[in-house]
Amino acid sequence: MKLAQKRFKSGNVKKRNARTGSRFDDFLKEEGIFEEVQAKALKRALAEQLQEGMQTAKLTKLDMAGNVKRASKKEAA
């Protein structure tokens, strides 16, 4: 870790090209799949966050389903 920090500070490490992401976005738009890919990436990120939260709270999927069911009943009332 320290070696990587030294190299970055000394300028021996190339900085990431700021335009790389925009070119990829342009490619996805040309293929007509930009929105689909964005939606899938968002769903995956949310699922990972939910899984991490469940592990932290030591909840199972069944526990989570019960919590969601109770919350939706509360909103309906």
PyMOL Python script that loads the backbone (N, CA, C, O; Angstrom):
from pymol import cmd

cmd.read_pdbstr("""\
ATOM      1  N   MET A   1       0.824  -1.191   0.000  1.00  0.00           N
ATOM      2  CA  MET A   1       0.000   0.000   0.000  1.00  0.00           C
ATOM      3  C   MET A   1       0.869   1.256   0.000  1.00  0.00           C
ATOM      4  O   MET A   1       0.614   2.199  -0.748  1.00  0.00           O
ATOM      5  N   LYS A   2       1.881   1.255   0.835  1.00  0.00           N
ATOM      6  CA  LYS A   2       2.743   2.426   0.914  1.00  0.00           C
ATOM      7  C   LYS A   2       3.477   2.646  -0.401  1.00  0.00           C
ATOM      8  O   LYS A   2       3.668   3.786  -0.825  1.00  0.00           O
ATOM      9  N   LEU A   3       3.891   1.552  -1.051  1.00  0.00           N
ATOM     10  CA  LEU A   3       4.589   1.664  -2.328  1.00  0.00           C
ATOM     11  C   LEU A   3       3.684   2.302  -3.374  1.00  0.00           C
ATOM     12  O   LEU A   3       4.120   3.159  -4.143  1.00  0.00           O
ATOM     13  N   ALA A   4       2.428   1.882  -3.400  1.00  0.00           N
ATOM     14  CA  ALA A   4       1.474   2.447  -4.361  1.00  0.00           C
ATOM     15  C   ALA A   4       1.267   3.935  -4.097  1.00  0.00           C
ATOM     16  O   ALA A   4       1.190   4.728  -5.035  1.00  0.00           O
ATOM     17  N   GLN A   5       1.179   4.312  -2.841  1.00  0.00           N
ATOM     18  CA  GLN A   5       1.005   5.724  -2.498  1.00  0.00           C
ATOM     19  C   GLN A   5       2.217   6.545  -2.917  1.00  0.00           C
ATOM     20  O   GLN A   5       2.069   7.662  -3.412  1.00  0.00           O
ATOM     21  N   LYS A   6       3.426   5.995  -2.721  1.00  0.00           N
ATOM     22  CA  LYS A   6       4.645   6.699  -3.117  1.00  0.00           C
ATOM     23  C   LYS A   6       4.685   6.886  -4.626  1.00  0.00           C
ATOM     24  O   LYS A   6       5.020   7.966  -5.113  1.00  0.00           O
ATOM     25  N   ARG A   7       4.343   5.836  -5.366  1.00  0.00           N
ATOM     26  CA  ARG A   7       4.364   5.925  -6.823  1.00  0.00           C
ATOM     27  C   ARG A   7       3.355   6.947  -7.327  1.00  0.00           C
ATOM     28  O   ARG A   7       3.637   7.705  -8.255  1.00  0.00           O
ATOM     29  N   PHE A   8       2.183   6.962  -6.711  1.00  0.00           N
ATOM     30  CA  PHE A   8       1.157   7.909  -7.139  1.00  0.00           C
ATOM     31  C   PHE A   8       1.611   9.345  -6.874  1.00  0.00           C
ATOM     32  O   PHE A   8       1.449  10.222  -7.723  1.00  0.00           O
ATOM     33  N   LYS A   9       2.173   9.571  -5.704  1.00  0.00           N
ATOM     34  CA  LYS A   9       2.637  10.915  -5.351  1.00  0.00           C
ATOM     35  C   LYS A   9       3.799  11.358  -6.232  1.00  0.00           C
ATOM     36  O   LYS A   9       3.916  12.536  -6.567  1.00  0.00           O
ATOM     37  N   SER A  10       4.664  10.404  -6.608  1.00  0.00           N
ATOM     38  CA  SER A  10       5.832  10.768  -7.412  1.00  0.00           C
ATOM     39  C   SER A  10       5.479  10.979  -8.878  1.00  0.00           C
ATOM     40  O   SER A  10       6.292  11.498  -9.644  1.00  0.00           O
ATOM     41  N   GLY A  11       4.280  10.584  -9.273  1.00  0.00           N
ATOM     42  CA  GLY A  11       3.866  10.783 -10.660  1.00  0.00           C
ATOM     43  C   GLY A  11       4.215   9.616 -11.563  1.00  0.00           C
ATOM     44  O   GLY A  11       4.072   9.726 -12.781  1.00  0.00           O
ATOM     45  N   ASN A  12       4.671   8.498 -11.005  1.00  0.00           N
ATOM     46  CA  ASN A  12       5.022   7.326 -11.805  1.00  0.00           C
ATOM     47  C   ASN A  12       3.812   6.498 -12.201  1.00  0.00           C
ATOM     48  O   ASN A  12       3.936   5.535 -12.958  1.00  0.00           O
ATOM     49  N   VAL A  13       2.662   6.860 -11.702  1.00  0.00           N
ATOM     50  CA  VAL A  13       1.434   6.132 -12.019  1.00  0.00           C
ATOM     51  C   VAL A  13       0.577   7.021 -12.907  1.00  0.00           C
ATOM     52  O   VAL A  13       0.340   8.188 -12.595  1.00  0.00           O
ATOM     53  N   LYS A  14       0.116   6.455 -14.013  1.00  0.00           N
ATOM     54  CA  LYS A  14      -0.733   7.231 -14.916  1.00  0.00           C
ATOM     55  C   LYS A  14      -2.085   7.468 -14.268  1.00  0.00           C
ATOM     56  O   LYS A  14      -2.630   6.589 -13.601  1.00  0.00           O
ATOM     57  N   LYS A  15      -2.614   8.652 -14.469  1.00  0.00           N
ATOM     58  CA  LYS A  15      -3.945   8.962 -13.962  1.00  0.00           C
ATOM     59  C   LYS A  15      -4.978   8.385 -14.914  1.00  0.00           C
ATOM     60  O   LYS A  15      -4.725   8.232 -16.109  1.00  0.00           O
ATOM     61  N   ARG A  16      -6.117   8.074 -14.383  1.00  0.00           N
ATOM     62  CA  ARG A  16      -7.199   7.504 -15.179  1.00  0.00           C
ATOM     63  C   ARG A  16      -7.682   8.514 -16.215  1.00  0.00           C
ATOM     64  O   ARG A  16      -7.815   9.703 -15.925  1.00  0.00           O
ATOM     65  N   ASN A  17      -7.936   8.034 -17.404  1.00  0.00           N
ATOM     66  CA  ASN A  17      -8.436   8.887 -18.478  1.00  0.00           C
ATOM     67  C   ASN A  17      -9.874   9.281 -18.165  1.00  0.00           C
ATOM     68  O   ASN A  17     -10.741   8.417 -18.033  1.00  0.00           O
ATOM     69  N   ALA A  18     -10.125  10.554 -18.048  1.00  0.00           N
ATOM     70  CA  ALA A  18     -11.457  11.054 -17.677  1.00  0.00           C
ATOM     71  C   ALA A  18     -12.495  10.773 -18.749  1.00  0.00           C
ATOM     72  O   ALA A  18     -13.688  10.737 -18.447  1.00  0.00           O
ATOM     73  N   ARG A  19     -12.078  10.573 -19.994  1.00  0.00           N
ATOM     74  CA  ARG A  19     -13.031  10.378 -21.083  1.00  0.00           C
ATOM     75  C   ARG A  19     -13.407   8.919 -21.307  1.00  0.00           C
ATOM     76  O   ARG A  19     -14.299   8.636 -22.107  1.00  0.00           O
ATOM     77  N   THR A  20     -12.759   7.995 -20.631  1.00  0.00           N
ATOM     78  CA  THR A  20     -13.013   6.582 -20.861  1.00  0.00           C
ATOM     79  C   THR A  20     -14.472   6.228 -20.631  1.00  0.00           C
ATOM     80  O   THR A  20     -15.081   5.567 -21.472  1.00  0.00           O
ATOM     81  N   GLY A  21     -15.045   6.650 -19.519  1.00  0.00           N
ATOM     82  CA  GLY A  21     -16.432   6.326 -19.200  1.00  0.00           C
ATOM     83  C   GLY A  21     -17.408   6.888 -20.206  1.00  0.00           C
ATOM     84  O   GLY A  21     -18.379   6.223 -20.569  1.00  0.00           O
ATOM     85  N   SER A  22     -17.168   8.087 -20.656  1.00  0.00           N
ATOM     86  CA  SER A  22     -18.110   8.700 -21.594  1.00  0.00           C
ATOM     87  C   SER A  22     -18.086   7.973 -22.931  1.00  0.00           C
ATOM     88  O   SER A  22     -19.121   7.859 -23.587  1.00  0.00           O
ATOM     89  N   ARG A  23     -16.931   7.483 -23.343  1.00  0.00           N
ATOM     90  CA  ARG A  23     -16.872   6.717 -24.588  1.00  0.00           C
ATOM     91  C   ARG A  23     -17.661   5.419 -24.456  1.00  0.00           C
ATOM     92  O   ARG A  23     -18.355   5.007 -25.386  1.00  0.00           O
ATOM     93  N   PHE A  24     -17.551   4.786 -23.308  1.00  0.00           N
ATOM     94  CA  PHE A  24     -18.293   3.545 -23.096  1.00  0.00           C
ATOM     95  C   PHE A  24     -19.789   3.827 -23.083  1.00  0.00           C
ATOM     96  O   PHE A  24     -20.570   3.067 -23.655  1.00  0.00           O
ATOM     97  N   ASP A  25     -20.192   4.919 -22.430  1.00  0.00           N
ATOM     98  CA  ASP A  25     -21.604   5.307 -22.431  1.00  0.00           C
ATOM     99  C   ASP A  25     -22.086   5.559 -23.851  1.00  0.00           C
ATOM    100  O   ASP A  25     -23.185   5.144 -24.222  1.00  0.00           O
ATOM    101  N   ASP A  26     -21.266   6.237 -24.644  1.00  0.00           N
ATOM    102  CA  ASP A  26     -21.626   6.496 -26.043  1.00  0.00           C
ATOM    103  C   ASP A  26     -21.802   5.191 -26.809  1.00  0.00           C
ATOM    104  O   ASP A  26     -22.730   5.051 -27.605  1.00  0.00           O
ATOM    105  N   PHE A  27     -20.906   4.237 -26.563  1.00  0.00           N
ATOM    106  CA  PHE A  27     -21.004   2.933 -27.216  1.00  0.00           C
ATOM    107  C   PHE A  27     -22.319   2.250 -26.857  1.00  0.00           C
ATOM    108  O   PHE A  27     -23.016   1.732 -27.730  1.00  0.00           O
ATOM    109  N   LEU A  28     -22.655   2.253 -25.567  1.00  0.00           N
ATOM    110  CA  LEU A  28     -23.900   1.614 -25.128  1.00  0.00           C
ATOM    111  C   LEU A  28     -25.112   2.294 -25.751  1.00  0.00           C
ATOM    112  O   LEU A  28     -26.078   1.628 -26.123  1.00  0.00           O
ATOM    113  N   LYS A  29     -25.063   3.615 -25.865  1.00  0.00           N
ATOM    114  CA  LYS A  29     -26.168   4.354 -26.487  1.00  0.00           C
ATOM    115  C   LYS A  29     -26.295   4.002 -27.960  1.00  0.00           C
ATOM    116  O   LYS A  29     -27.404   3.847 -28.470  1.00  0.00           O
ATOM    117  N   GLU A  30     -25.159   3.876 -28.650  1.00  0.00           N
ATOM    118  CA  GLU A  30     -25.185   3.501 -30.068  1.00  0.00           C
ATOM    119  C   GLU A  30     -25.796   2.122 -30.262  1.00  0.00           C
ATOM    120  O   GLU A  30     -26.498   1.873 -31.241  1.00  0.00           O
ATOM    121  N   GLU A  31     -25.519   1.225 -29.314  1.00  0.00           N
ATOM    122  CA  GLU A  31     -26.059  -0.134 -29.385  1.00  0.00           C
ATOM    123  C   GLU A  31     -27.522  -0.186 -28.931  1.00  0.00           C
ATOM    124  O   GLU A  31     -28.199  -1.198 -29.112  1.00  0.00           O
ATOM    125  N   GLY A  32     -27.995   0.901 -28.349  1.00  0.00           N
ATOM    126  CA  GLY A  32     -29.376   0.965 -27.891  1.00  0.00           C
ATOM    127  C   GLY A  32     -29.634   0.229 -26.590  1.00  0.00           C
ATOM    128  O   GLY A  32     -30.767  -0.159 -26.308  1.00  0.00           O
ATOM    129  N   ILE A  33     -28.584   0.034 -25.790  1.00  0.00           N
ATOM    130  CA  ILE A  33     -28.738  -0.729 -24.544  1.00  0.00           C
ATOM    131  C   ILE A  33     -28.303   0.057 -23.304  1.00  0.00           C
ATOM    132  O   ILE A  33     -28.160  -0.518 -22.225  1.00  0.00           O
ATOM    133  N   PHE A  34     -28.097   1.349 -23.453  1.00  0.00           N
ATOM    134  CA  PHE A  34     -27.604   2.159 -22.339  1.00  0.00           C
ATOM    135  C   PHE A  34     -28.530   2.082 -21.131  1.00  0.00           C
ATOM    136  O   PHE A  34     -28.077   1.797 -20.023  1.00  0.00           O
ATOM    137  N   GLU A  35     -29.822   2.333 -21.331  1.00  0.00           N
ATOM    138  CA  GLU A  35     -30.773   2.342 -20.214  1.00  0.00           C
ATOM    139  C   GLU A  35     -30.859   0.971 -19.555  1.00  0.00           C
ATOM    140  O   GLU A  35     -30.925   0.864 -18.331  1.00  0.00           O
ATOM    141  N   GLU A  36     -30.858  -0.079 -20.378  1.00  0.00           N
ATOM    142  CA  GLU A  36     -30.945  -1.443 -19.851  1.00  0.00           C
ATOM    143  C   GLU A  36     -29.732  -1.763 -18.976  1.00  0.00           C
ATOM    144  O   GLU A  36     -29.875  -2.324 -17.889  1.00  0.00           O
ATOM    145  N   VAL A  37     -28.554  -1.410 -19.448  1.00  0.00           N
ATOM    146  CA  VAL A  37     -27.328  -1.677 -18.697  1.00  0.00           C
ATOM    147  C   VAL A  37     -27.298  -0.856 -17.411  1.00  0.00           C
ATOM    148  O   VAL A  37     -26.897  -1.362 -16.363  1.00  0.00           O
ATOM    149  N   GLN A  38     -27.717   0.396 -17.483  1.00  0.00           N
ATOM    150  CA  GLN A  38     -27.759   1.252 -16.291  1.00  0.00           C
ATOM    151  C   GLN A  38     -28.715   0.679 -15.246  1.00  0.00           C
ATOM    152  O   GLN A  38     -28.396   0.633 -14.058  1.00  0.00           O
ATOM    153  N   ALA A  39     -29.885   0.246 -15.699  1.00  0.00           N
ATOM    154  CA  ALA A  39     -30.879  -0.311 -14.775  1.00  0.00           C
ATOM    155  C   ALA A  39     -30.354  -1.583 -14.115  1.00  0.00           C
ATOM    156  O   ALA A  39     -30.528  -1.785 -12.914  1.00  0.00           O
ATOM    157  N   LYS A  40     -29.716  -2.430 -14.905  1.00  0.00           N
ATOM    158  CA  LYS A  40     -29.179  -3.685 -14.365  1.00  0.00           C
ATOM    159  C   LYS A  40     -28.071  -3.403 -13.351  1.00  0.00           C
ATOM    160  O   LYS A  40     -27.999  -4.058 -12.311  1.00  0.00           O
ATOM    161  N   ALA A  41     -27.218  -2.441 -13.646  1.00  0.00           N
ATOM    162  CA  ALA A  41     -26.136  -2.082 -12.725  1.00  0.00           C
ATOM    163  C   ALA A  41     -26.698  -1.520 -11.422  1.00  0.00           C
ATOM    164  O   ALA A  41     -26.197  -1.832 -10.342  1.00  0.00           O
ATOM    165  N   LEU A  42     -27.731  -0.699 -11.521  1.00  0.00           N
ATOM    166  CA  LEU A  42     -28.356  -0.132 -10.329  1.00  0.00           C
ATOM    167  C   LEU A  42     -28.990  -1.227  -9.474  1.00  0.00           C
ATOM    168  O   LEU A  42     -28.843  -1.232  -8.252  1.00  0.00           O
ATOM    169  N   LYS A  43     -29.694  -2.151 -10.119  1.00  0.00           N
ATOM    170  CA  LYS A  43     -30.313  -3.256  -9.381  1.00  0.00           C
ATOM    171  C   LYS A  43     -29.261  -4.089  -8.665  1.00  0.00           C
ATOM    172  O   LYS A  43     -29.447  -4.477  -7.512  1.00  0.00           O
ATOM    173  N   ARG A  44     -28.151  -4.363  -9.353  1.00  0.00           N
ATOM    174  CA  ARG A  44     -27.087  -5.164  -8.750  1.00  0.00           C
ATOM    175  C   ARG A  44     -26.486  -4.433  -7.547  1.00  0.00           C
ATOM    176  O   ARG A  44     -26.235  -5.049  -6.511  1.00  0.00           O
ATOM    177  N   ALA A  45     -26.258  -3.138  -7.678  1.00  0.00           N
ATOM    178  CA  ALA A  45     -25.687  -2.361  -6.575  1.00  0.00           C
ATOM    179  C   ALA A  45     -26.635  -2.337  -5.379  1.00  0.00           C
ATOM    180  O   ALA A  45     -26.202  -2.487  -4.236  1.00  0.00           O
ATOM    181  N   LEU A  46     -27.922  -2.148  -5.641  1.00  0.00           N
ATOM    182  CA  LEU A  46     -28.906  -2.141  -4.550  1.00  0.00           C
ATOM    183  C   LEU A  46     -28.985  -3.500  -3.870  1.00  0.00           C
ATOM    184  O   LEU A  46     -29.086  -3.579  -2.645  1.00  0.00           O
ATOM    185  N   ALA A  47     -28.940  -4.566  -4.659  1.00  0.00           N
ATOM    186  CA  ALA A  47     -28.989  -5.916  -4.095  1.00  0.00           C
ATOM    187  C   ALA A  47     -27.778  -6.175  -3.203  1.00  0.00           C
ATOM    188  O   ALA A  47     -27.910  -6.774  -2.136  1.00  0.00           O
ATOM    189  N   GLU A  48     -26.606  -5.727  -3.633  1.00  0.00           N
ATOM    190  CA  GLU A  48     -25.403  -5.904  -2.821  1.00  0.00           C
ATOM    191  C   GLU A  48     -25.492  -5.115  -1.523  1.00  0.00           C
ATOM    192  O   GLU A  48     -25.102  -5.613  -0.467  1.00  0.00           O
ATOM    193  N   GLN A  49     -26.003  -3.889  -1.593  1.00  0.00           N
ATOM    194  CA  GLN A  49     -26.156  -3.080  -0.382  1.00  0.00           C
ATOM    195  C   GLN A  49     -27.158  -3.720   0.575  1.00  0.00           C
ATOM    196  O   GLN A  49     -26.940  -3.743   1.786  1.00  0.00           O
ATOM    197  N   LEU A  50     -28.243  -4.233   0.033  1.00  0.00           N
ATOM    198  CA  LEU A  50     -29.249  -4.895   0.857  1.00  0.00           C
ATOM    199  C   LEU A  50     -28.658  -6.128   1.530  1.00  0.00           C
ATOM    200  O   LEU A  50     -28.877  -6.361   2.719  1.00  0.00           O
ATOM    201  N   GLN A  51     -27.907  -6.916   0.764  1.00  0.00           N
ATOM    202  CA  GLN A  51     -27.277  -8.125   1.309  1.00  0.00           C
ATOM    203  C   GLN A  51     -26.309  -7.763   2.436  1.00  0.00           C
ATOM    204  O   GLN A  51     -26.303  -8.416   3.480  1.00  0.00           O
ATOM    205  N   GLU A  52     -25.502  -6.737   2.234  1.00  0.00           N
ATOM    206  CA  GLU A  52     -24.560  -6.310   3.269  1.00  0.00           C
ATOM    207  C   GLU A  52     -25.299  -5.839   4.519  1.00  0.00           C
ATOM    208  O   GLU A  52     -24.896  -6.150   5.640  1.00  0.00           O
ATOM    209  N   GLY A  53     -26.368  -5.097   4.325  1.00  0.00           N
ATOM    210  CA  GLY A  53     -27.161  -4.632   5.458  1.00  0.00           C
ATOM    211  C   GLY A  53     -27.798  -5.777   6.224  1.00  0.00           C
ATOM    212  O   GLY A  53     -27.854  -5.765   7.454  1.00  0.00           O
ATOM    213  N   MET A  54     -28.278  -6.764   5.484  1.00  0.00           N
ATOM    214  CA  MET A  54     -28.877  -7.936   6.126  1.00  0.00           C
ATOM    215  C   MET A  54     -27.831  -8.700   6.931  1.00  0.00           C
ATOM    216  O   MET A  54     -28.108  -9.164   8.037  1.00  0.00           O
ATOM    217  N   GLN A  55     -26.628  -8.831   6.374  1.00  0.00           N
ATOM    218  CA  GLN A  55     -25.565  -9.536   7.093  1.00  0.00           C
ATOM    219  C   GLN A  55     -25.164  -8.774   8.350  1.00  0.00           C
ATOM    220  O   GLN A  55     -24.933  -9.375   9.399  1.00  0.00           O
ATOM    221  N   THR A  56     -25.083  -7.458   8.240  1.00  0.00           N
ATOM    222  CA  THR A  56     -24.723  -6.632   9.392  1.00  0.00           C
ATOM    223  C   THR A  56     -25.768  -6.762  10.494  1.00  0.00           C
ATOM    224  O   THR A  56     -25.428  -6.868  11.672  1.00  0.00           O
ATOM    225  N   ALA A  57     -27.046  -6.752  10.102  1.00  0.00           N
ATOM    226  CA  ALA A  57     -28.143  -6.853  11.070  1.00  0.00           C
ATOM    227  C   ALA A  57     -28.470  -8.301  11.426  1.00  0.00           C
ATOM    228  O   ALA A  57     -29.352  -8.560  12.245  1.00  0.00           O
ATOM    229  N   LYS A  58     -27.753  -9.246  10.805  1.00  0.00           N
ATOM    230  CA  LYS A  58     -27.965 -10.683  11.033  1.00  0.00           C
ATOM    231  C   LYS A  58     -29.414 -11.077  10.767  1.00  0.00           C
ATOM    232  O   LYS A  58     -30.051 -11.752  11.575  1.00  0.00           O
ATOM    233  N   LEU A  59     -29.921 -10.636   9.608  1.00  0.00           N
ATOM    234  CA  LEU A  59     -31.277 -10.966   9.190  1.00  0.00           C
ATOM    235  C   LEU A  59     -31.240 -11.978   8.051  1.00  0.00           C
ATOM    236  O   LEU A  59     -30.356 -11.934   7.196  1.00  0.00           O
ATOM    237  N   THR A  60     -32.206 -12.886   8.051  1.00  0.00           N
ATOM    238  CA  THR A  60     -32.351 -13.816   6.936  1.00  0.00           C
ATOM    239  C   THR A  60     -33.323 -13.206   5.929  1.00  0.00           C
ATOM    240  O   THR A  60     -33.942 -12.174   6.190  1.00  0.00           O
ATOM    241  N   LYS A  61     -33.443 -13.855   4.783  1.00  0.00           N
ATOM    242  CA  LYS A  61     -34.402 -13.379   3.780  1.00  0.00           C
ATOM    243  C   LYS A  61     -35.823 -13.454   4.334  1.00  0.00           C
ATOM    244  O   LYS A  61     -36.654 -12.593   4.045  1.00  0.00           O
ATOM    245  N   LEU A  62     -36.094 -14.475   5.121  1.00  0.00           N
ATOM    246  CA  LEU A  62     -37.419 -14.634   5.727  1.00  0.00           C
ATOM    247  C   LEU A  62     -37.704 -13.492   6.708  1.00  0.00           C
ATOM    248  O   LEU A  62     -38.807 -12.945   6.727  1.00  0.00           O
ATOM    249  N   ASP A  63     -36.708 -13.139   7.521  1.00  0.00           N
ATOM    250  CA  ASP A  63     -36.857 -12.001   8.442  1.00  0.00           C
ATOM    251  C   ASP A  63     -37.145 -10.717   7.666  1.00  0.00           C
ATOM    252  O   ASP A  63     -38.018  -9.930   8.032  1.00  0.00           O
ATOM    253  N   MET A  64     -36.389 -10.528   6.588  1.00  0.00           N
ATOM    254  CA  MET A  64     -36.548  -9.323   5.775  1.00  0.00           C
ATOM    255  C   MET A  64     -37.939  -9.274   5.161  1.00  0.00           C
ATOM    256  O   MET A  64     -38.570  -8.217   5.139  1.00  0.00           O
ATOM    257  N   ALA A  65     -38.420 -10.404   4.662  1.00  0.00           N
ATOM    258  CA  ALA A  65     -39.753 -10.458   4.061  1.00  0.00           C
ATOM    259  C   ALA A  65     -40.816 -10.085   5.098  1.00  0.00           C
ATOM    260  O   ALA A  65     -41.767  -9.369   4.785  1.00  0.00           O
ATOM    261  N   GLY A  66     -40.651 -10.570   6.326  1.00  0.00           N
ATOM    262  CA  GLY A  66     -41.586 -10.223   7.395  1.00  0.00           C
ATOM    263  C   GLY A  66     -41.561  -8.738   7.701  1.00  0.00           C
ATOM    264  O   GLY A  66     -42.604  -8.127   7.929  1.00  0.00           O
ATOM    265  N   ASN A  67     -40.364  -8.157   7.706  1.00  0.00           N
ATOM    266  CA  ASN A  67     -40.238  -6.712   7.955  1.00  0.00           C
ATOM    267  C   ASN A  67     -40.922  -5.908   6.861  1.00  0.00           C
ATOM    268  O   ASN A  67     -41.600  -4.921   7.148  1.00  0.00           O
ATOM    269  N   VAL A  68     -40.751  -6.318   5.619  1.00  0.00           N
ATOM    270  CA  VAL A  68     -41.367  -5.617   4.490  1.00  0.00           C
ATOM    271  C   VAL A  68     -42.884  -5.732   4.568  1.00  0.00           C
ATOM    272  O   VAL A  68     -43.602  -4.764   4.320  1.00  0.00           O
ATOM    273  N   LYS A  69     -43.365  -6.926   4.915  1.00  0.00           N
ATOM    274  CA  LYS A  69     -44.808  -7.149   5.008  1.00  0.00           C
ATOM    275  C   LYS A  69     -45.420  -6.270   6.099  1.00  0.00           C
ATOM    276  O   LYS A  69     -46.474  -5.666   5.902  1.00  0.00           O
ATOM    277  N   ARG A  70     -44.751  -6.204   7.251  1.00  0.00           N
ATOM    278  CA  ARG A  70     -45.250  -5.369   8.350  1.00  0.00           C
ATOM    279  C   ARG A  70     -45.231  -3.894   7.965  1.00  0.00           C
ATOM    280  O   ARG A  70     -46.157  -3.153   8.294  1.00  0.00           O
ATOM    281  N   ALA A  71     -44.197  -3.471   7.280  1.00  0.00           N
ATOM    282  CA  ALA A  71     -44.084  -2.065   6.876  1.00  0.00           C
ATOM    283  C   ALA A  71     -45.175  -1.698   5.875  1.00  0.00           C
ATOM    284  O   ALA A  71     -45.737  -0.605   5.940  1.00  0.00           O
ATOM    285  N   SER A  72     -45.475  -2.608   4.950  1.00  0.00           N
ATOM    286  CA  SER A  72     -46.509  -2.302   3.954  1.00  0.00           C
ATOM    287  C   SER A  72     -47.893  -2.272   4.599  1.00  0.00           C
ATOM    288  O   SER A  72     -48.751  -1.496   4.179  1.00  0.00           O
ATOM    289  N   LYS A  73     -48.121  -3.106   5.613  1.00  0.00           N
ATOM    290  CA  LYS A  73     -49.399  -3.070   6.330  1.00  0.00           C
ATOM    291  C   LYS A  73     -49.549  -1.753   7.081  1.00  0.00           C
ATOM    292  O   LYS A  73     -50.641  -1.186   7.142  1.00  0.00           O
ATOM    293  N   LYS A  74     -48.448  -1.268   7.652  1.00  0.00           N
ATOM    294  CA  LYS A  74     -48.471  -0.002   8.376  1.00  0.00           C
ATOM    295  C   LYS A  74     -48.820   1.148   7.444  1.00  0.00           C
ATOM    296  O   LYS A  74     -49.605   2.027   7.800  1.00  0.00           O
ATOM    297  N   GLU A  75     -48.232   1.142   6.242  1.00  0.00           N
ATOM    298  CA  GLU A  75     -48.497   2.204   5.269  1.00  0.00           C
ATOM    299  C   GLU A  75     -49.944   2.180   4.800  1.00  0.00           C
ATOM    300  O   GLU A  75     -50.543   3.232   4.574  1.00  0.00           O
ATOM    301  N   ALA A  76     -50.505   0.991   4.655  1.00  0.00           N
ATOM    302  CA  ALA A  76     -51.874   0.854   4.162  1.00  0.00           C
ATOM    303  C   ALA A  76     -52.883   1.362   5.194  1.00  0.00           C
ATOM    304  O   ALA A  76     -53.977   1.802   4.842  1.00  0.00           O
ATOM    305  N   ALA A  77     -52.506   1.297   6.449  1.00  0.00           N
ATOM    306  CA  ALA A  77     -53.434   1.697   7.520  1.00  0.00           C
ATOM    307  C   ALA A  77     -53.558   3.179   7.668  1.00  0.00           C
ATOM    308  O   ALA A  77     -54.302   3.653   8.526  1.00  0.00           O
TER     309      ALA A  77
END
""", "prot")
cmd.dss("prot")
cmd.show_as("cartoon", "prot")
cmd.util.cbc("prot")
cmd.orient("prot")
